[in-house]
Structure formats: C-alpha cells, structure tokens
Amino acid sequence: MLLEKLAQLEQESRKLAPSTSERQVLNQKIIDYSNSFVDEIDNRPAYVISSTDGAEIKDYPIQEEGRSLDEILDLLELAVHTPGLNPASGGHLGYIPGGGVVTTAMGDYMADIFNRYAGIFYGSPGAVRMENLLIRWMCSLMGYPETALGNLTSGGSIANLIAITTARDKKGITSKKVDQAVIYLTEQVHHCVQKAIRIAGLNEAKIEYIPMDELYRMDATALQTQVEKDQANGLIPFLVVGSIGTTDVGAVDPINSIATIAEKNNMWFHIDAAYGGFFILVDECKEKFEGIERSDSIAIDPHKGLFLSYGTGAVLIKDVKAQLESHYYKANYMQDAVVREEELSPADLSPELTKHFRGLRMWLPLQVHGLQPFRACLEEKIYLCRYFYEEIRKRGFETGPYPELSVMLWRFVPQNGDANAYNEALLNAVKKDGRVFVSSTTLNGIFWIRLAVLSFRTHKHTIDILLEVVDGFEKE
Ligand SMILES: *Cc1c(COP(=O)(O)O)cnc(C)c1O
C-alpha cells in the first residue's frame, strides 16, 4: 500500500524534472522566442497602448494540468510582452532606463539552474566571494577603503533602506530618541528615501528639506545653518542624504561640502547614486563626484548604470561593522554556518536570508564584455543628452538646467494657450507614435517633459526619432 502510493507519487512528481530531450525542446522554444525579440527590438515600439492591458492573463488560471509551452508563449507575447512600456527598447527614454544586456539573462539562467545558496558563505563560498568581489569593486570605484563592504540588493530602494537602517543604529537613534532626531534631504530626493525613512521607523524624526540652488542642488550653506539651529534646540542631527543624479534633472549635490558638514557634526552621510553612480566610470564625471569617498554609504543601481536587467541594486557601506550590527541574527538552526570574518555573508548584512544569486547576473556581463564598452556606453549617453539639448533648443523649446549627466527637462511655451496642456498633448503624441517613450514631471507647478538617456540600446538614431516626432507634432 505504502510502496504503491510512493510509486504513484514519484511518477507524478518526476514531471518536474524533464528529461534531456524534453529540456532540449523547451530550451529551444524559449531561446528562439527570446532571440526573435532581441533581433527585432529596433522595430518594436517602446510603448504600446493596448485595449486589453494584458487582461488575457486572467483567462489562464493556475490549474491541475500543465499547458503546452507554445500556448504559454503565445499568451506571454499577447498579454505581457506587448502592452505598456518596453524597457528593453533603446526607445525607452523615460523614468530611468537601463535596457537589460542579454548576458544578464545568461547569468540568471545559470544562477537558477545551479541554484547555489548565495546567502551564506558556508553554503556557497564561491558565490559569496563573487558577490563580495563585485561589492568591493564598486567600493573601490568610489574610493572607499578595502574594509568597506555592502550588499547586492534587488534595487536602489532596498539599498537605500539598508543604508538608512544602518545609519539609524550607528547613530544610536532608538525609538525613544526618534522625535529628537533630524534628517536632512532636498525635495528632489527620490521618493524611495522617504519610504525607507518610514519603514525604518523614523517617520517621527524631524525631516528638514534644505533649499536648493537654481540647478536643484542642495545648498550646503543652508544645510550648515539648519544643523546649527537644530543642535541649539537640543535636537540630534544624525543623517544627511545627498544625491548623485536626481531623478528629475540629474542634479549632483555638492558632495564635498556636505561631507565636511557631516564630519563636523557627527552625521551619517548617505548618497543616493542609484541613477548616477556608474558615471564615475567616465573620466569627466570623476571631478563632479569629488568627495564621494568621504560619504558613509552609497546606493547604486547596476540595473540602471550597468544596463543589467531589472533586479540588481547595491548598497556600499564604509563601516561594515555597523551594517553587520544592524542586520545579523543568530538562530539555533543556523549553528553550522560559522561567520567568516574575511568574507561576511549577505544574510548577515541585509534583511534577506535565502536569496537569488544575483552576483552571477552582474559578474558574467562584466567578465564577458570587459569594462570598456560600459564606459563608452555611459559616455555616449551623456553626449546623446547634450545632442538633444542643443537640438531641442534650436527648435525654440525651453529646457531645464544643462544636463549634468544624461537627464534633462524640456517643454514648449506656445504664444497663445496653456503651456502645460500643450506639453501634455505633445507627450501623448509621443506615446501614441510609440517608437520612443518619454515621461514627464512637475516642478514648481510647471509641467515638464523629461528625457532620460541610459539604455545601452539608445543611440543617435533613437534621439533623431524623438526629434522627428516632435517636429511632426501639431496640436489639434
Ligand atoms: C531608480 C532610483 C531609485 C530607486 O531604485 P529602484 O532600483 O527602482 O528600487 C532611487 N533613487 C534614484 C535616484 C533612482 O534613480
């Protein structure tokens, strides 16, 4: 009876491990489908307005019986890979793109097949060493000492959260002290920083928004004045967050001056460089980021500036002991996993335990392509943004600040009529055309169209398509 049951269950459960020939068929179909997507990417729209918005997904509920892969791929094409934004397209010029170099996927494929346990050194020493090597490489780019570490996260949001949590604990902001604590930001900080502050239990701290100069950079003098004022009132200034590349205009805060104020006043200096950080690979940006090595922590997004597919951010932390203190935990059932001082485990440095081996998806592209094309690609993005800036101004458009990196604002002010309405209509026309995609923002009540160039697939011809759509636009 028992043996019969086992045999029957085994027969059924073995379906989860397809045979060599079955795998070959599945692999080939998925590779063919993915390859044709990549081969056709320049002819596919960057944005598709669809009437169903992927609702076909609902017609395929999870059921007892499996379905054919052909049917599944048809559904994916229709419901997932068509409607909305196509972030793999070079025409994605909205939000902050990146693209997704295909070698990321190859790394992921192996990470998933081999399924190494990258959370703990004891489980997979090689995987942990690889992730730590990548983190140390990023630390060295930033000028951090060899003792610095951090964590490979799912994205910039979690990277910011880990940094803010560490800052909170290092500066002794216990729940009893939160209402005396002060955090300094600008209004241009990415909203995930405010989210992280709330999640970290710091919502009742005083949040001071420091005024900005005309280029939307933090006014360091105003920061100093505010810190002194707060200290005089018996408050505890403990954290200042600067940005290297704000989302709206790509502004770079005065890093050196902020670092000096942070050092003088015993504050943690965190930099959100999720968008801009990897521009440090471009010589002319090094100067702009001067003082970055004086910060305490940095959030940076390889799924933006290294063009990886979504799912890889990083936090770099100078005082790794502080990061460890905030994130480690010992459980009895983990007693075999001895802590190795020279190679700390991701599980002790982040909220995660079991996690995707995301190091491989970053390591493989860097190993296969080498750094050179990444550098060139980042520099190309800066020049493409400048090219658009020049061209759009020639056409009589207004712009925001001259692009510091590869993000800028632009809009047209017609002689008659509402400028905001005009630019909204222009934005919709770009979406309707679909070959390229841009997004918008509101700054001091003014509607601006944004251009964000960061996909490795974006080249001059992409920008020319945008200019062509702008030139052809006639408001009804
Ligand atoms: C994208 C971005 C974030 C958020 O990162 P995610 O990877 O989307 O979680 C934070 N800050 C800045 C400046 C960004 O551009």
The ligand as a Tripos MOL2 file, in Angstrom:
@<TRIPOS>MOLECULE
LIG
   15    15     1     0     0
SMALL
NO_CHARGES

@<TRIPOS>ATOM
      1 C1         15.7000   54.3570   -9.5230 C.3       1 LIG1
      2 C2         16.1050   55.1900   -8.3830 C.ar      1 LIG1
      3 C3         15.8640   54.7770   -7.0720 C.ar      1 LIG1
      4 C4         15.0680   53.5480   -6.7470 C.3       1 LIG1
      5 O1         15.7280   52.4130   -7.1480 O.3       1 LIG1
      6 P1         14.9540   51.0750   -7.5620 P.3       1 LIG1
      7 O2         16.0410   50.2690   -8.1830 O.co2     1 LIG1
      8 O3         13.8870   51.4870   -8.5320 O.co2     1 LIG1
      9 O4         14.4030   50.4710   -6.3420 O.co2     1 LIG1
     10 C5         16.3380   55.5670   -6.0590 C.ar      1 LIG1
     11 N1         16.9920   56.7110   -6.3050 N.ar      1 LIG1
     12 C6         17.2290   57.1530   -7.5530 C.ar      1 LIG1
     13 C7         17.9460   58.4330   -7.7610 C.3       1 LIG1
     14 C8         16.7930   56.4040   -8.6460 C.ar      1 LIG1
     15 O5         17.0280   56.8230   -9.8930 O.3       1 LIG1
@<TRIPOS>BOND
     1     1     2 1
     2     2     3 ar
     3     2    14 ar
     4     3     4 1
     5     3    10 ar
     6     4     5 1
     7     5     6 1
     8     6     7 2
     9     6     8 1
    10     6     9 1
    11    10    11 ar
    12    11    12 ar
    13    12    13 1
    14    12    14 ar
    15    14    15 1
@<TRIPOS>SUBSTRUCTURE
     1 LIG1         1 GROUP 0 **** ****
